Amino acid sequence: MPFLRWLGGFVVLFVLIGVLFSIGGNLINILLIVATIIFIVDALSSRRKST
């Protein structure tokens, strides 16, 4: 699922921007959790396709 990989990448990018410019607060933690979930779902779905 390339879409999930792109979406996760954008979330990580926004998290890094938020950390660098000290904006967001709790929003950064939520985005980090969302990015982790997206990468896990993408890894599991791509692993199922290849087997």
QUIKAQUI-V683840 format. One record per residue. N is the residue number from 1. RES is the residue in three letters. PHI is phi in degrees with one decimal (999 if undefined). D_FIRST is the distance of its C-alpha to the first C-alpha in whole Angstrom. Layout:
n = [N	N]
res = [RES	RES]
phi = [PHI	PHI]
d_first = [D_FIRST	D_FIRST]
This chain:
n = [1	2	3	4	5	6	7	8	9	10	11	12	13	14	15	16	17	18	19	20	21	22	23	24	25	26	27	28	29	30	31	32	33	34	35	36	37	38	39	40	41	42	43	44	45	46	47	48	49	50	51]
res = [MET	PRO	PHE	LEU	ARG	TRP	LEU	GLY	GLY	PHE	VAL	VAL	LEU	PHE	VAL	LEU	ILE	GLY	VAL	LEU	PHE	SER	ILE	GLY	GLY	ASN	LEU	ILE	ASN	ILE	LEU	LEU	ILE	VAL	ALA	THR	ILE	ILE	PHE	ILE	VAL	ASP	ALA	LEU	SER	SER	ARG	ARG	LYS	SER	THR]
phi = [999	-62.5	-61.6	-65.8	-65.4	-65.0	-62.0	-62.8	-63.7	-66.2	-63.2	-62.8	-60.6	-66.0	-63.8	-63.1	-63.1	-63.5	-69.3	-64.7	-101.3	53.7	-121.3	111.2	65.3	-68.8	-61.3	-63.5	-64.5	-64.4	-65.0	-64.0	-65.0	-62.2	-62.9	-63.7	-63.2	-62.6	-65.9	-66.9	-61.8	-64.5	-64.7	-67.7	-71.3	-73.3	-68.4	-68.5	-67.2	-78.0	-96.9]
d_first = [0	4	5	6	7	9	10	11	13	15	16	17	19	21	22	23	25	26	28	29	31	32	30	28	30	28	25	24	24	22	20	19	19	16	14	15	14	10	10	12	9	6	9	10	7	7	11	11	10	12	15]
